[in-house]
């Protein structure tokens, strides 16, 4: 960048001409010519192109900061902000259950959560205690954690897909004194009941199903009907920096970790989404995401609790019902995550997909390869892509169709080790250089604090010291991005999602996008696998082929046109379906572990024979020859 030297030269010229007695207008014009001639035109071009974006981003930042400061000074928390919203519009629909059609007004949600607060206080729970919440996404889910928060009790939001060991692990490590589970989760709870502490109080809500309640379980609904729905006479003395609830990570690389969500973090995530994408209190938001994760429960439900929007809930995403729901409930904003947009594009065209009133789609994980196709086909005028793990302090968002800037530092992309200069500090990336996204930690700033996880060791693993200056601390996101000269950022890959083959870096997300597009938006997982005696990792693609109709070699003919040789998968695995998390992120841990060993799976396996230019079946004999080096790749 030559702009700093150009600025110095133009300033010197301006001073010199002024000392010579020339008019200011002449001096300024001459200085501008020197500035532009010495490279300053690049800086001016960047300023002109980014001024509107940066000013709007600054206004959003200031607005959220001022709102947070006001709430902190007034001693408000998320439940108290909600109570003020409910008081203003008691009869407006707050939450609508698209599955059952049930509509909860703000008054009903407030009364239900008050009953929860009063009941659990009467049962002996108090501020700082933890209660695990384990039920599908419906209005009761929100009412439960909100009511617990009114009593100062912290909810541990458990992923409804967990079973056996992971479920027992999450319940055990949460330190919960109580467990509230839906009737639909009774069988899962029964499986781990013997591994839970005997002192754990269990409550069941909703339809109990054919199995009925567990012997040591209290029925919650009758207890709530008898509880007072009046606001607490003495709310707990909690503030914006106190714990609200815990959200567990997806566990794609191990057992889930409980991330701490404080009141200010909940507010910050919801508020940034609200203001950055110009949402309105009159909007109706469609939320079909899991409520045990931050996207659905904070970015989505937060618009209801903090800003008075109506939020339509569907406990499970349905590609066939998505647009019909949007039409039925007059939705103006929808949420997406992971692969939802691709699943919608796979659906046959239907009338509802153009008859809806949706103007904004908010989420993360929309692949660049289908961004424009999604917007064009469904007529969604604005896509608000944001990034920010539940626990992170360096969220970014696109306010004008791209991603908003933040700091990157250099790393060894193979080991993800931070690179440091002679002073031991991290090296900031220049435009076009890939780097790790980091967020400087300031516990006094609600926008920069890092509360980490319930596990101290897990928290420490995400913190680096002496990053920007000696003695400071920063959060490590685990994501490698590239920033252009305009400050826009583009994702490279998640840690571990890039591998080297034939001396080249292979982006798994790029290969996945290409394969998925060629195969009509089919689920695809791409990863690197080690081959004995071979440097780097060979590419392997697991492809959903439920009907067994995929022709690998017809696909390879198309792959040769769009992927360089080093990026074409060496191994293929055709399986009935590709595993995904509750937030539609593709799970690769098991696939990477089983690699291309035919003894580990009954799925169809293939390897690329470069001499013939064909994918050939991979059996135990071929596997042995590849591992011994007898068959070169």
C-alpha positions as CSV (number, residue, x, y, z in Angstrom):
1,X,0.0,0.0,0.0
2,X,1.5,3.4,-1.0
3,X,-1.2,5.6,0.5
4,X,0.7,6.5,3.7
5,X,3.8,7.7,1.8
6,X,1.6,9.5,-0.6
7,X,-0.2,11.2,2.3
8,X,3.0,12.3,3.8
9,X,4.3,13.8,0.5
10,X,1.1,15.7,-0.2
11,X,1.1,17.1,3.4
12,X,4.6,18.3,2.9
13,X,3.7,19.9,-0.5
14,X,0.8,21.7,1.1
15,X,2.9,23.1,3.9
16,X,5.7,24.2,1.5
17,X,3.4,26.0,-0.9
18,X,1.6,27.7,1.9
19,X,5.0,29.0,3.3
20,X,5.8,30.4,-0.2
21,X,2.7,32.6,0.2
22,X,0.5,30.9,-2.4
23,X,-3.4,30.8,-1.9
24,X,-4.8,27.9,0.0
25,X,-6.8,26.8,-3.0
26,X,-3.6,26.6,-5.1
27,X,-1.8,24.8,-2.3
28,X,-4.6,22.3,-1.8
29,X,-4.9,21.6,-5.6
30,X,-1.1,21.0,-5.9
31,X,-1.1,18.8,-2.8
32,X,-3.9,16.7,-4.3
33,X,-2.0,16.3,-7.5
34,X,1.1,15.1,-5.6
35,X,-1.0,12.8,-3.5
36,X,-2.8,11.2,-6.5
37,X,0.4,11.0,-8.5
38,X,2.3,9.2,-5.8
39,X,-0.2,6.4,-5.4
40,X,-2.9,8.1,-3.2
41,X,-5.5,7.4,-5.8
42,X,-5.8,3.9,-4.6
43,X,-6.6,5.1,-1.1
44,X,-9.1,7.6,-2.4
45,X,-10.8,4.8,-4.5
46,X,-11.1,2.6,-1.4
47,X,-12.5,5.4,0.7
48,X,-15.1,6.2,-2.0
49,X,-16.1,2.6,-2.4
50,X,-16.4,1.7,1.3
51,X,-17.5,5.0,2.9
52,X,-21.2,4.2,2.8
53,X,-20.7,0.7,4.1
54,X,-18.3,1.8,6.9
55,X,-20.6,4.7,8.0
56,X,-23.6,2.4,8.2
57,X,-21.6,-0.3,10.0
58,X,-20.3,2.4,12.4
59,X,-23.9,3.6,13.0
60,X,-25.0,0.0,13.8
61,X,-22.1,-0.4,16.2
62,X,-22.8,2.8,18.0
63,X,-26.5,2.1,18.2
64,X,-26.0,-1.4,19.7
65,X,-23.3,-0.1,22.1
66,X,-25.6,2.7,23.3
67,X,-28.5,0.4,23.8
68,X,-26.4,-2.0,25.8
69,X,-25.0,0.8,27.9
70,X,-28.5,2.0,28.7
71,X,-29.7,-1.4,29.7
72,X,-26.7,-2.0,31.9
73,X,-27.0,1.3,33.7
74,X,-30.7,0.6,34.3
75,X,-30.0,-2.9,35.6
76,X,-32.1,-4.6,32.9
77,X,-31.7,-8.2,31.8
78,X,-33.2,-10.1,28.9
79,X,-36.3,-11.1,30.9
80,X,-36.8,-7.5,32.1
81,X,-36.5,-6.2,28.5
82,X,-39.0,-8.8,27.4
83,X,-41.5,-7.8,30.1
84,X,-41.5,-4.2,28.9
85,X,-42.1,-5.4,25.4
86,X,-45.0,-7.6,26.5
87,X,-46.5,-4.8,28.5
88,X,-46.6,-2.6,25.3
89,X,-48.3,-5.2,23.1
90,X,-49.9,-8.0,25.2
91,X,-52.3,-9.2,22.5
92,X,-49.8,-9.3,19.6
93,X,-48.8,-12.8,18.6
94,X,-45.3,-13.5,20.0
95,X,-44.7,-17.2,19.0
96,X,-46.6,-19.3,16.5
97,X,-46.1,-23.1,16.4
98,X,-46.4,-24.0,12.7
99,X,-46.7,-27.6,13.5
100,X,-49.8,-27.4,15.8
101,X,-51.0,-23.9,14.8
102,X,-50.9,-22.7,18.4
103,X,-50.5,-19.0,18.8
104,X,-48.9,-17.5,21.9
105,X,-49.5,-13.8,22.5
106,X,-46.9,-11.8,24.4
107,X,-49.3,-11.9,27.4
108,X,-49.4,-15.7,27.3
109,X,-45.7,-16.0,27.0
110,X,-45.1,-13.6,29.9
111,X,-47.7,-15.4,32.1
112,X,-46.2,-18.9,31.3
113,X,-42.7,-17.8,32.0
114,X,-43.8,-16.1,35.3
115,X,-45.4,-19.4,36.3
116,X,-42.1,-21.3,35.6
117,X,-40.2,-18.7,37.6
118,X,-42.6,-18.9,40.6
119,X,-42.7,-22.7,40.5
120,X,-39.0,-23.3,40.5
121,X,-38.3,-20.8,43.2
122,X,-40.9,-22.5,45.3
123,X,-39.2,-25.9,44.6
124,X,-36.0,-24.6,46.1
125,X,-34.1,-23.5,42.9
126,X,-32.3,-20.2,43.1
127,X,-29.9,-17.8,41.3
128,X,-26.9,-19.7,39.9
129,X,-28.6,-23.1,39.8
130,X,-28.7,-25.0,36.5
131,X,-31.7,-26.7,35.0
132,X,-31.3,-28.8,31.8
133,X,-33.9,-28.2,29.1
134,X,-34.4,-31.1,26.7
135,X,-37.4,-30.8,24.3
136,X,-38.2,-30.0,20.7
137,X,-38.5,-26.4,19.5
138,X,-42.0,-25.0,20.4
139,X,-43.2,-22.0,22.4
140,X,-42.9,-24.0,25.7
141,X,-39.1,-24.2,25.1
142,X,-38.8,-20.4,25.0
143,X,-41.1,-20.0,28.0
144,X,-39.1,-22.5,30.0
145,X,-35.7,-20.9,29.7
146,X,-37.1,-17.4,29.9
147,X,-39.0,-18.3,33.1
148,X,-35.9,-19.9,34.6
149,X,-34.0,-16.7,33.8
150,X,-36.6,-14.7,35.5
151,X,-35.8,-16.7,38.7
152,X,-32.0,-16.3,38.1
153,X,-31.7,-20.0,37.2
154,X,-29.5,-20.9,34.3
155,X,-30.8,-23.2,31.6
156,X,-28.5,-25.8,29.9
157,X,-30.1,-26.2,26.4
158,X,-29.6,-29.8,25.4
159,X,-29.4,-30.9,21.7
160,X,-32.5,-33.1,21.1
161,X,-30.5,-35.4,18.8
162,X,-28.2,-36.5,21.6
163,X,-28.5,-40.1,22.9
164,X,-26.7,-42.4,25.3
165,X,-23.1,-41.4,26.1
166,X,-23.2,-37.8,24.6
167,X,-26.5,-37.1,26.4
168,X,-25.3,-38.5,29.7
169,X,-22.1,-36.5,29.3
170,X,-23.9,-33.2,28.7
171,X,-26.4,-33.7,31.5
172,X,-23.5,-34.7,33.9
173,X,-21.1,-31.9,33.0
174,X,-23.8,-29.2,33.2
175,X,-24.0,-29.4,36.9
176,X,-27.8,-29.4,36.6
177,X,-30.0,-29.8,39.7
178,X,-33.1,-30.3,37.5
179,X,-34.0,-31.6,34.1
180,X,-37.1,-30.6,32.1
181,X,-37.8,-32.8,29.1
182,X,-40.5,-33.2,26.6
183,X,-42.6,-36.3,26.4
184,X,-41.1,-37.0,23.0
185,X,-37.7,-37.3,24.8
186,X,-38.8,-39.7,27.5
187,X,-37.2,-42.8,25.8
188,X,-33.9,-41.0,25.5
189,X,-34.0,-39.9,29.1
190,X,-34.9,-43.5,30.2
191,X,-31.8,-44.8,28.4
192,X,-29.4,-42.7,30.5
193,X,-31.4,-42.5,33.7
194,X,-29.2,-44.9,35.5
195,X,-26.1,-42.8,34.8
196,X,-27.6,-39.6,36.2
197,X,-27.3,-38.4,39.7
198,X,-30.1,-39.5,42.0
199,X,-30.5,-36.0,43.3
200,X,-31.4,-34.7,39.8
201,X,-35.1,-33.6,39.8
202,X,-36.8,-34.6,36.6
203,X,-39.9,-32.9,35.1
204,X,-41.8,-34.0,32.0
205,X,-43.9,-31.6,29.9
206,X,-46.1,-32.2,26.9
207,X,-47.6,-35.4,25.4
208,X,-46.1,-38.4,27.2
209,X,-46.6,-40.8,24.4
210,X,-47.3,-44.6,24.7
211,X,-44.5,-45.1,27.3
212,X,-45.9,-42.7,29.8
213,X,-43.8,-40.8,32.4
214,X,-40.7,-42.2,34.1
215,X,-41.2,-43.5,37.6
216,X,-39.1,-40.8,39.3
217,X,-40.4,-37.9,37.1
218,X,-42.8,-35.1,38.0
219,X,-45.4,-33.9,35.6
220,X,-44.7,-30.3,34.9
221,X,-47.8,-29.1,33.2
222,X,-50.2,-29.6,36.2
223,X,-47.7,-27.9,38.5
224,X,-47.5,-24.9,36.2
225,X,-51.3,-24.6,36.1
226,X,-51.3,-24.2,39.9
227,X,-48.3,-21.8,40.0
228,X,-48.8,-18.0,40.2
229,X,-48.5,-16.1,36.8
230,X,-47.7,-12.8,38.6
231,X,-44.3,-11.2,38.1
232,X,-41.8,-11.9,40.8
233,X,-42.1,-9.5,43.7
234,X,-38.3,-9.6,44.1
235,X,-36.5,-10.4,40.8
236,X,-33.0,-11.8,41.3
237,X,-30.2,-9.3,41.3
238,X,-28.7,-10.2,38.0
239,X,-27.2,-7.9,35.4
240,X,-26.2,-7.9,31.7
241,X,-22.9,-9.6,32.4
242,X,-24.3,-12.5,34.3
243,X,-25.0,-15.9,32.9
244,X,-28.3,-16.4,31.0
245,X,-28.0,-20.0,29.7
246,X,-25.6,-22.5,28.2
247,X,-25.5,-23.7,24.5
248,X,-23.7,-26.8,23.6
249,X,-21.5,-27.0,20.5
250,X,-22.5,-29.5,17.8
251,X,-19.8,-32.0,18.8
252,X,-18.6,-32.7,15.2
253,X,-15.1,-33.3,16.5
254,X,-15.8,-34.8,19.9
255,X,-18.2,-34.5,22.8
256,X,-20.1,-31.2,23.0
257,X,-18.8,-28.3,25.0
258,X,-21.1,-26.0,27.0
259,X,-20.6,-22.4,25.8
260,X,-21.6,-19.7,28.3
261,X,-24.1,-17.1,27.1
262,X,-24.5,-14.0,29.3
263,X,-27.4,-11.6,29.0
264,X,-25.2,-9.0,27.1
265,X,-24.1,-11.6,24.5
266,X,-27.8,-12.6,23.9
267,X,-28.7,-8.9,23.4
268,X,-25.7,-8.2,21.2
269,X,-26.3,-11.0,18.7
270,X,-30.0,-10.2,18.4
271,X,-29.5,-6.4,18.3
272,X,-26.7,-6.5,15.6
273,X,-29.0,-8.7,13.4
274,X,-31.9,-6.4,14.0
275,X,-30.2,-3.2,13.1
276,X,-27.7,-4.4,10.5
277,X,-30.4,-5.9,8.3
278,X,-32.9,-3.1,9.1
279,X,-35.5,-5.4,10.6
280,X,-38.8,-3.9,11.8
281,X,-41.0,-4.6,14.8
282,X,-43.8,-5.4,12.4
283,X,-41.8,-8.1,10.7
284,X,-42.9,-11.8,11.0
285,X,-39.8,-14.1,11.2
286,X,-39.9,-17.7,10.1
287,X,-37.6,-19.8,12.4
288,X,-37.3,-23.5,11.6
289,X,-33.9,-23.8,13.2
290,X,-33.1,-25.7,16.4
291,X,-33.8,-23.7,19.6
292,X,-30.9,-25.3,21.4
293,X,-28.5,-23.3,19.2
294,X,-27.8,-19.6,19.0
295,X,-29.0,-19.0,15.4
296,X,-32.6,-20.1,16.2
297,X,-32.8,-19.1,19.8
298,X,-30.9,-15.8,19.8
299,X,-30.9,-14.3,16.3
300,X,-34.4,-15.7,15.7
301,X,-36.3,-15.7,19.0
302,X,-34.4,-12.7,20.1
303,X,-36.3,-10.6,17.6
304,X,-39.5,-11.5,19.5
305,X,-38.2,-11.1,23.1
306,X,-36.3,-7.8,22.5
307,X,-38.0,-6.1,19.6
308,X,-41.6,-7.4,19.6
309,X,-41.6,-9.3,16.3
310,X,-43.8,-12.3,15.8
311,X,-41.7,-15.4,15.3
312,X,-43.1,-18.5,13.6
313,X,-41.5,-21.7,14.9
314,X,-41.3,-25.1,13.2
315,X,-39.5,-27.7,15.3
316,X,-37.8,-29.3,12.3
317,X,-36.9,-27.8,8.9
318,X,-39.1,-29.1,6.1
319,X,-38.1,-28.2,2.5
320,X,-41.5,-29.0,1.2
321,X,-43.4,-26.9,3.7
322,X,-41.0,-24.0,4.0
323,X,-42.6,-21.6,1.5
324,X,-46.1,-22.7,2.2
325,X,-45.5,-21.7,5.9
326,X,-44.2,-18.4,4.8
327,X,-47.3,-17.7,2.7
328,X,-49.7,-18.9,5.4
329,X,-48.2,-16.8,8.2
330,X,-47.3,-13.8,6.1
331,X,-43.6,-14.0,6.9
332,X,-41.3,-11.2,5.8
333,X,-38.0,-12.6,7.2
334,X,-36.6,-16.2,7.1
335,X,-33.7,-17.8,8.7
336,X,-31.4,-20.4,7.2
337,X,-28.2,-22.2,8.2
338,X,-25.9,-24.7,6.8
339,X,-27.4,-26.5,3.8
340,X,-31.0,-25.3,4.1
341,X,-30.8,-23.1,1.0
342,X,-29.4,-26.0,-1.1
343,X,-32.2,-28.3,0.1
344,X,-34.8,-25.7,-0.9
345,X,-33.2,-25.4,-4.4
346,X,-33.5,-29.2,-4.8
347,X,-37.3,-29.0,-4.4
348,X,-39.5,-28.9,-7.5
349,X,-40.9,-25.5,-8.4
350,X,-44.1,-24.6,-6.5
351,X,-46.5,-21.7,-6.6
352,X,-45.8,-20.6,-3.0
353,X,-42.1,-20.0,-3.6
354,X,-43.0,-16.9,-5.6
355,X,-46.2,-15.9,-3.8
356,X,-44.6,-15.2,-0.4
357,X,-43.7,-11.8,1.0
358,X,-40.2,-12.6,2.2
359,X,-37.8,-9.8,1.6
360,X,-34.8,-10.9,3.8
361,X,-33.1,-14.2,4.5
362,X,-30.7,-14.2,7.5
363,X,-28.2,-16.9,8.3
364,X,-24.8,-18.4,7.7
365,X,-23.3,-21.1,5.6
366,X,-24.9,-20.1,2.2
367,X,-22.3,-21.2,-0.3
368,X,-21.2,-18.7,-2.9
369,X,-22.0,-21.2,-5.7
370,X,-25.7,-21.0,-5.0
371,X,-26.1,-17.5,-3.5
372,X,-27.3,-15.8,-6.7
373,X,-29.4,-18.8,-7.8
374,X,-31.2,-18.8,-4.4
375,X,-32.0,-15.1,-4.5
376,X,-33.1,-15.2,-8.2
377,X,-35.3,-18.3,-8.0
378,X,-37.1,-17.3,-4.8
379,X,-37.2,-13.6,-5.2
380,X,-35.5,-12.7,-1.9
381,X,-34.2,-9.2,-2.3
382,X,-31.7,-9.2,0.6
383,X,-29.5,-12.0,2.0
384,X,-27.9,-11.2,5.4
385,X,-25.0,-13.6,5.9
386,X,-23.4,-13.4,9.3
387,X,-20.6,-15.3,11.1
388,X,-20.2,-15.8,14.8
389,X,-19.9,-19.0,16.9
390,X,-22.0,-18.9,20.0
391,X,-19.0,-18.2,22.2
392,X,-17.0,-15.9,19.9
393,X,-16.3,-12.2,20.3
394,X,-15.5,-11.5,16.7
395,X,-18.7,-11.8,14.8
396,X,-18.9,-10.4,11.3
397,X,-21.8,-9.7,9.0
398,X,-22.5,-8.6,5.4
399,X,-24.4,-5.4,5.4
400,X,-24.2,-4.7,1.7
401,X,-24.0,-8.2,0.3
402,X,-20.5,-9.1,1.4
403,X,-18.8,-9.7,4.7
404,X,-17.8,-6.9,7.1
405,X,-14.1,-6.4,8.0
406,X,-12.2,-7.6,11.1
407,X,-8.6,-8.5,11.9
408,X,-6.7,-11.5,10.6
409,X,-3.3,-12.8,11.7
410,X,-0.9,-15.2,9.9
411,X,-0.9,-18.9,10.8
412,X,0.6,-22.1,9.5
413,X,-2.4,-23.4,7.7
414,X,-1.3,-27.1,8.2
415,X,-0.9,-26.8,12.0
416,X,-3.0,-23.7,12.6
417,X,-0.1,-22.4,14.8
418,X,0.1,-18.6,15.1
419,X,3.1,-17.1,13.3
420,X,5.0,-14.4,15.3
421,X,7.5,-11.7,14.6
422,X,10.8,-11.0,16.3
423,X,9.0,-9.3,19.3
424,X,6.8,-12.4,19.8
425,X,3.6,-10.8,18.5
426,X,1.3,-12.1,15.9
427,X,1.7,-10.9,12.3
428,X,-1.3,-9.0,10.8
429,X,-2.3,-10.1,7.3
430,X,-2.1,-7.8,4.4
431,X,-4.8,-7.6,1.7
432,X,-5.1,-11.0,-0.1
433,X,-3.2,-12.9,2.5
434,X,-5.1,-15.8,4.3
435,X,-5.2,-15.6,8.1
436,X,-6.9,-16.7,11.2
437,X,-9.9,-14.6,12.4
438,X,-9.2,-13.5,16.0
439,X,-11.0,-11.2,18.4
440,X,-9.2,-9.2,21.0
441,X,-10.6,-9.9,24.5
442,X,-11.8,-7.1,26.8
443,X,-13.9,-8.4,29.6
444,X,-15.1,-4.8,30.4
445,X,-16.5,-4.4,27.0
446,X,-19.8,-6.3,26.3
447,X,-18.9,-6.5,22.6
448,X,-15.4,-7.9,23.2
449,X,-15.8,-10.1,26.3
450,X,-15.2,-13.8,26.0
451,X,-17.0,-16.0,28.5
452,X,-15.9,-19.3,27.1
453,X,-17.2,-22.6,28.2
454,X,-18.2,-24.4,31.5
455,X,-14.9,-26.3,31.1
456,X,-11.9,-24.1,32.0
457,X,-9.5,-26.2,29.9
458,X,-11.8,-25.9,26.8
459,X,-11.9,-22.1,27.4
460,X,-8.1,-21.8,27.7
461,X,-7.7,-23.7,24.4
462,X,-9.5,-20.9,22.5
463,X,-7.3,-18.1,24.0
464,X,-4.0,-16.8,22.7
465,X,-1.8,-14.3,24.6
466,X,0.5,-11.5,23.3
467,X,-1.4,-11.3,20.0
468,X,-1.5,-7.6,19.2
469,X,0.6,-6.3,22.1
470,X,2.5,-7.8,25.0
471,X,0.2,-9.3,27.6
472,X,-3.1,-9.0,25.7
473,X,-5.5,-11.9,25.0
474,X,-7.5,-12.9,21.9
475,X,-10.1,-15.4,21.0
476,X,-9.1,-17.9,18.3
477,X,-12.0,-18.6,15.9
478,X,-10.4,-21.5,14.1
479,X,-11.5,-20.0,10.7
480,X,-9.1,-19.0,8.0
481,X,-10.3,-16.1,5.8
482,X,-8.9,-13.7,3.2
483,X,-9.5,-9.9,3.3
484,X,-9.4,-7.9,0.1
485,X,-8.2,-4.3,-0.2
486,X,-11.7,-3.0,0.4
487,X,-12.0,-4.8,3.7
488,X,-14.3,-7.5,2.5
489,X,-13.6,-11.0,3.9
490,X,-14.0,-14.4,2.2
491,X,-13.9,-17.7,3.9
492,X,-11.1,-20.1,3.0
493,X,-11.9,-23.1,5.3
494,X,-12.6,-24.2,8.8
495,X,-9.5,-25.6,10.6
496,X,-8.8,-29.0,9.2
497,X,-10.9,-28.5,6.1
498,X,-7.9,-27.8,3.9
499,X,-5.4,-30.5,3.0
500,X,-2.4,-30.7,0.7
501,X,-2.1,-33.1,-2.2
502,X,0.6,-33.1,-4.9
503,X,2.1,-30.0,-3.3
504,X,-1.2,-28.1,-3.7
505,X,-3.7,-26.9,-1.1
506,X,-7.2,-28.4,-1.7
507,X,-10.2,-26.6,-0.4
508,X,-12.8,-29.1,0.7
509,X,-15.6,-26.5,0.6
510,X,-14.8,-25.7,-3.1
511,X,-14.8,-29.3,-4.1
512,X,-18.0,-29.9,-2.2
513,X,-19.7,-27.0,-4.0
514,X,-18.6,-28.3,-7.4
515,X,-19.7,-31.9,-6.8
516,X,-23.0,-30.9,-5.2
517,X,-23.8,-28.6,-8.2
518,X,-22.9,-31.3,-10.7
519,X,-25.1,-33.8,-8.9
520,X,-28.2,-31.6,-8.6
521,X,-27.4,-30.3,-5.0
522,X,-26.8,-33.7,-3.6
523,X,-25.3,-34.0,-0.1
524,X,-21.5,-34.3,-0.4
525,X,-18.7,-34.4,2.2
526,X,-15.1,-34.0,1.0
527,X,-12.1,-34.6,3.3
528,X,-8.4,-35.7,3.1
529,X,-7.3,-39.2,4.0
530,X,-3.8,-40.4,4.7
531,X,-2.3,-43.0,2.4
532,X,0.7,-45.0,3.8
533,X,4.0,-43.9,2.2
534,X,2.4,-41.0,0.3
535,X,3.0,-37.4,1.2
536,X,0.0,-35.2,2.0
537,X,-3.5,-36.4,2.0
538,X,-5.6,-37.8,-0.8
539,X,-9.0,-36.3,-1.5
540,X,-12.1,-38.4,-0.7
541,X,-15.7,-37.6,-1.4
542,X,-18.6,-39.2,0.4
543,X,-21.8,-38.8,-1.8
544,X,-25.4,-39.4,-0.9
545,X,-26.7,-42.0,-3.3
546,X,-29.8,-43.5,-1.7
547,X,-31.0,-45.3,-4.9
548,X,-27.6,-46.5,-6.0
549,X,-27.9,-44.8,-9.4
550,X,-24.8,-42.6,-9.4
551,X,-22.4,-43.3,-12.3
552,X,-18.9,-42.3,-11.0
553,X,-17.3,-42.2,-14.4
554,X,-20.0,-40.0,-16.0
555,X,-19.4,-37.7,-13.0
556,X,-15.6,-37.8,-13.6
557,X,-16.0,-36.6,-17.1
558,X,-17.7,-33.5,-15.8
559,X,-15.2,-33.1,-13.0
560,X,-12.3,-32.9,-15.4
561,X,-13.9,-29.7,-16.9
562,X,-14.2,-27.8,-13.7
563,X,-11.6,-29.1,-11.2
564,X,-7.8,-29.1,-11.5
565,X,-6.2,-32.6,-11.4
566,X,-5.0,-32.3,-7.8
567,X,-8.5,-31.3,-6.5
568,X,-10.3,-34.3,-8.1
569,X,-11.2,-36.8,-5.4
570,X,-9.0,-39.9,-5.4
571,X,-11.5,-42.0,-3.5
572,X,-15.3,-42.1,-3.6
573,X,-17.8,-43.4,-1.0
574,X,-21.4,-43.8,-2.1
575,X,-23.7,-44.1,0.9
576,X,-27.5,-43.8,1.6
577,X,-27.1,-40.5,3.3
578,X,-24.5,-38.1,4.6
579,X,-24.7,-37.4,8.3
580,X,-25.4,-33.9,9.4
581,X,-25.7,-32.1,12.7
582,X,-28.8,-30.5,14.1
583,X,-27.8,-27.3,12.4
584,X,-27.3,-29.0,9.0
585,X,-23.5,-29.0,9.1
586,X,-22.1,-32.1,7.4
587,X,-20.3,-34.4,9.9
588,X,-17.0,-35.8,8.7
589,X,-15.4,-37.2,11.8
590,X,-16.6,-40.8,11.3
591,X,-16.0,-40.7,7.6
592,X,-12.4,-39.4,8.0
593,X,-11.7,-42.1,10.6
594,X,-13.0,-44.9,8.4
595,X,-11.2,-43.4,5.3
596,X,-11.0,-45.7,2.3
597,X,-10.8,-49.0,4.2
598,X,-13.5,-51.4,2.8
599,X,-13.4,-53.4,6.1
600,X,-14.9,-50.4,7.9
601,X,-18.0,-50.0,5.8
602,X,-20.4,-51.8,3.5
603,X,-20.8,-48.6,1.3
604,X,-19.6,-48.8,-2.2
605,X,-16.0,-47.5,-2.5
606,X,-14.1,-46.4,-5.6
607,X,-10.6,-45.2,-6.4
608,X,-9.3,-43.1,-9.3
609,X,-7.1,-45.0,-11.7
610,X,-5.2,-42.2,-13.4
611,X,-3.9,-44.4,-16.2
612,X,-7.3,-45.4,-17.3
613,X,-9.0,-42.2,-16.3
614,X,-11.7,-44.1,-14.5
615,X,-13.1,-44.7,-11.0
616,X,-12.8,-48.4,-10.3
617,X,-14.3,-50.5,-7.5
618,X,-12.1,-50.6,-4.3
619,X,-12.1,-53.9,-2.5
620,X,-9.8,-55.4,0.1
621,X,-7.3,-56.6,-2.4
622,X,-7.0,-53.1,-4.0
623,X,-6.9,-51.6,-0.6
624,X,-3.9,-53.8,0.4
625,X,-2.0,-52.9,-2.8
626,X,-2.6,-49.2,-2.3
627,X,-1.4,-49.3,1.3
628,X,1.7,-51.4,0.4
629,X,2.6,-49.0,-2.4
630,X,2.1,-51.6,-5.1
631,X,-0.6,-49.5,-6.7
632,X,0.5,-45.9,-7.2
633,X,-2.0,-43.1,-6.9
